[in-house]
Each structure stands twice: as structure tokens, then as C-alpha cells.
Amino acid sequence: MSYAKAVPVFARAGLDVNLRNISAVSGRRLGSTVASTQRNQSSEESTDIDGAVPKTDVHADLIQQSRTHGTSKNKISIDFNQTKEAYKSKDTGELLRSLVVFKLCSYDLLVDKNKEIMDLSKKILGQKTFERLMKMTFYGQFVAGEDHQAIKPLVRKNQAYGVGAVLDYSVEEDLTKEEAENKEMESCVSAAEKESPGENLRENKYKAHRQFGDRRGGVTGARTYFYADEAKCDQHMETFLKCIKASGGSSEDGFSAIKMTALGRPQFLLQFSEVLVKWRCFFNFLAAKQGMEGVDVLEQKLDLGKLQAYLEKLGAQGDFQSWFTGEKIGSSGTIDLLDWNSLIDDRTRISNLLVVPNLETGQLEPLLNKFTEEEEEQMKRMLQRMDVLAKHAVENNVRLMVDAEQTYFQPAISRLTLEMQRIFNRESPVIFNTYQCYLKEAFDNVSMDVELSRREGWYFGAKLVRGAYMYQERSRAEEIGYEDPINPDYESTNQMYHKCLDYVLEEIGNSRSANVMVASHNLDTVKFTLRRMNELELAPTDKKVYFGQLLGMCDQISFPLGQAGFPVYKYVPYGPVSEVIPYLVRRAQENRGFMKGAQGERDLLWKELVRRMTSGEVFYTPA
């Protein structure tokens, strides 16, 4: 449906969704709908560091980061080319393993057929010998251990060298493509759509399509969840709870990552995303009508008099004067997008949140003709699980990072995360949202959320990634017929990443109320961050700017940062060998591209190996 041709109109207050009260409401009405924290874990949490291949020379120039306090300056110099410091946490055997694994990951045939090769090796060698071989190679490189107890030595060793951990239970359901497609279609299509497939005017982008039902396609760096039932979602939540508890026990300021598609039926995320996007498109349409097309999003301010006159002309009915006045809007005579989003209609039924305006009738109407009681309960349980996780994070002094996902889910994920921030980030930054900088709208999203945190007085928390779904997103947009949401090339994504990062860094410099994790393997981005921290007088000890890389990758960046006092974290996957094979398949595929784009990491490993051999440190053991 064209937004220009079918302009949404309102009939009563209820523009957008505010879920601040929903967790409390659902908690009172549902009673105990989630499992006890004593249930066995059976699934995983996921992370999304940086799906783009870094195109930078790992041999860095000397980087200086300075901080100013009054009239004195303390400069911290980091030379990422000093291999002795970069690999002092590794014994020589670990260096050799890295070289072997990285070399193997550079061969297309081995990577493309690695699952088949692993399955054949298991048959020939037997389970025990196969697992021993995996621990000596791929598993040992990218996975910390089989359970919370097994990973403790590695976590403690990394901490001794200044590198923290974000625990990541990496067991992934090993589904065939057909099984994944069936699960997706079943969980993303509502009962009303199944009964009357042509009656609900849904946008194609926000409907499930079987050819893209397997969301793992073209994705290497992100965990994927497929909805089975509510009990499975409870199990996912229990896994996240255990990771939060373990993160709290392993450090004073730990992180834990969650994925919202693990916590409920994705049908709700699709529908809620469509509603949010339609309301935002309507605001943009009204702004264009008032001559503000192309103006920066936060500079678009609708004149209330013109807005009300236009709505009445379209035939909308209602008390608009009271709608656009009061504490929420103020007396400026204008309304911007953040004001627009604050015009709320508290609803007792979550399905009533999913309403869109209808030009022909002048009424707000449900996105779908009807919702079943079961669908209503499923939506409530997703919100309740989020609330449980956030409260558990607060209790354990852990920051909770909500991973980004596909663009047809993301508006809902971002809005739900924002509502958790408004509740739980009042005293400190507990909830972090993830922004994918390969998206054309990334800066608008970051700047709006930062501005909202200023107005409402809570701590903004962001994880910046380049993104993990580029090939899948572009293919889907072209096939289904909507605008490609991804920046046109790698350089424009780089520019977007640095633009968003700079905006948040300046906010930290101005107010100290924002926090950001630079989740990237790109050394140029790390250098940019350090330079801007120096210019903005941000010290590593402020613990406002964090760095994140995957376990087994880019140690030459992580450990020098950690030893220089910067907060830096490794995403630490763990899980039984036989159940982590899908994760290892993805890591091999991602590392194949990474190693082709950054030969320098292997060069540094060789350099350190030669240094040890020539200096008599072949049998070096980390302290």
C-alpha cells in the first residue's frame, strides 16, 4: 500500500505504543506463566559483533590516547604491532593452533564443506576421538568449554590480562532448511491470516515468505532462533538467566546478550514493527506536507494548527485540541517525532496496540481482523520474559544487551528495548540497544534515542555493530519488492558507523550519561574511537566506552586495549562439542572472509612465534 495514496488518519488518541505499564499489568494478570529458574537449559543466547569483513591493515601506527584532568595530561600509548604484549596471554601451542585454524579457514572448499567433513570425521574417528580433535582445533579456538564450570579457567585468565567476558551459550538447533521454513511460516502467520489470507492488508515486508523462512541463509555471525512453543521460549529465558548469573559472578560489570526472537512468537514482532513503521511514515508524510521533506529527523516540527486543519480536512474525527495539548506536548505550538511517539493510549489488551489508521472510515482499526486468546497470551508472555530478564540483570549487576535482528523484526525490537531502558536505566545503564550501522536509517535511530534519553533523564546505552544480515536483507528486498534498507557499499557503512559512534561519544563527553560498546574487529574503527576519546577528554577509567570482539579473533586488538586499561570484552561461546557444531560452521564461514580481508593477523602470529623461537621463549607459559 502506498503511504502517499492511502494516508493514515486518526479518530481518537492512540498514536503509538507505550509499554511501560505492560510488564506490571501482565505480571498481575498472568500470574506465573514463566518457568522456574531451576529448569534445565536447552537453548542459547546469541551475539552479533560485526558481520562485515574488515578492510584494514592490521599493522597499525602508534596510537596515542590522552586524557585531561585540569591542567595535567596522562597519555596512554598503544602499539598494536607489539606482538609480545598482544599475545602474552597465549602459550606457544595456542599460537600454533590459531595459525593452523586461520589457514584452514582461508580455503573455500574446506569451509563450504566443513559440516560434511566434520560428520565424516565423527564416523571414522568415533565420538570421543572426534571431540578431542575438535578441542585441539576449531572448538578450542572459538569455544571456551562445555559448561559454566569448564569455561572458568579461560575467563579468569583473560580477566588477568584485562579482558572481560560476555557469555554466549552457543548450542544451536540443527534444523534442515525445510524444517526451519515450516517453523517460521507456522509462527509468523496469525490465525486470522490463515483463515482469510486475502482480507488483511499487510505490507509484504512484514509478512513471512517461505523462500526466506530459513533466517540462517546468508548469515554467519548471528545466532538464529525458530519458535516451537511457549515452553521452548521459557527454556531460552532460563538459559539467558543462567548466563546473566554467571556473568555477574565472573566480573563486577559484566555483560550478557539476549535475542528477542528467542523469547516469544515472532508474529508479534512482525505486526508491531509494521504498525510502528506506518505511524512513522505518516509523520513523515505530514512533515512533507508542511514543507519539511529532507529535513533532519529531529528538526522536523509539525505546526499543530496546520496539522489539525489537515486532519479535519481528511475527515478524521475527535477532540484534537485536547489531543495535542498538555504536559506531554508543552506549549510550543509544534510537535516533533519524539512528541508524536509520546502520544499514547494505554490499552489493557496488547492486541489493541496493533492498530493502524484507515483513511476510508476515519477510524483506528486493528492490523488484523481478530486475535485469538492464545495469541494475546503469547504476546503478553514475551513482554513478561523481557521484564524477568531485565530485573535479573539489575539484581546481578549485569548489563543486558539486546541483539539486533532482521529489519522486519527490528522496529518492534528497538521499541521494546527502548521501553526497558526507560524503566531500568534510571540509575545506571542496564539495558543496551544494538544499532546496525549498515542500515540507511541508523543515524536517525541513534540520534532520536539519545535525544529521548536527554528529555526523560535516563542513561542511554548502545552497542554499535556494522551488521550481520546484509546479503539476506538485500536478497529479500529485491525478491519481495521493497527498498533495500542497506547502505550501498562498505565505505558508506564505515562512514555511518563512525557518524553514529561520534554522536554517542560527544554525548558522553557532554553529559556522561551515555554508554557505548564499540563491537567491531576493524582496527580503523578502534583507532577512530581512541582518537575521539582523546579529543573529548574521555578516560578509559570512566568506563563509558567499551570494546568487544569475538573469542579467538583479533587478540592483537583486544589484549593491548585491556592491558592499557580500556574496558574490553570477548564474546565467550560455550556448550557441548557435539551441539556447538552449527556455531562452528558459522564461525568457519565468517573467519574465511575475515582472514582473506585481514592477512595481517596471521602475519602478527608468525612474527610472535618467530620472536619466541629466536629468544628462547618457545615454552613460554602465561603467568
Helices and strands as residue ranges (DSSP letters): H 22-30, E 63-69, E 72-78, H 83-86, H 92-104, H 108-112, H 114-125, H 127-136, H 138-142, H 152-160, E 163-169, H 177-188, H 191-195, G 204-206, G 210-212, H 230-250, E 254-258, G 260-262, H 266-289, G 297-299, E 302-303, H 304-314, H 320-323, E 334-335, H 337-342, G 350-353, E 355-358, E 363-366, H 373-395, E 398-402, H 410-424, E 431-436, H 442-456, E 460-465, H 470-480, H 490-511, E 514-519, H 523-535, G 540-542, E 545-550, H 555-563, E 568-574, G 577-579, H 581-597, H 600-615
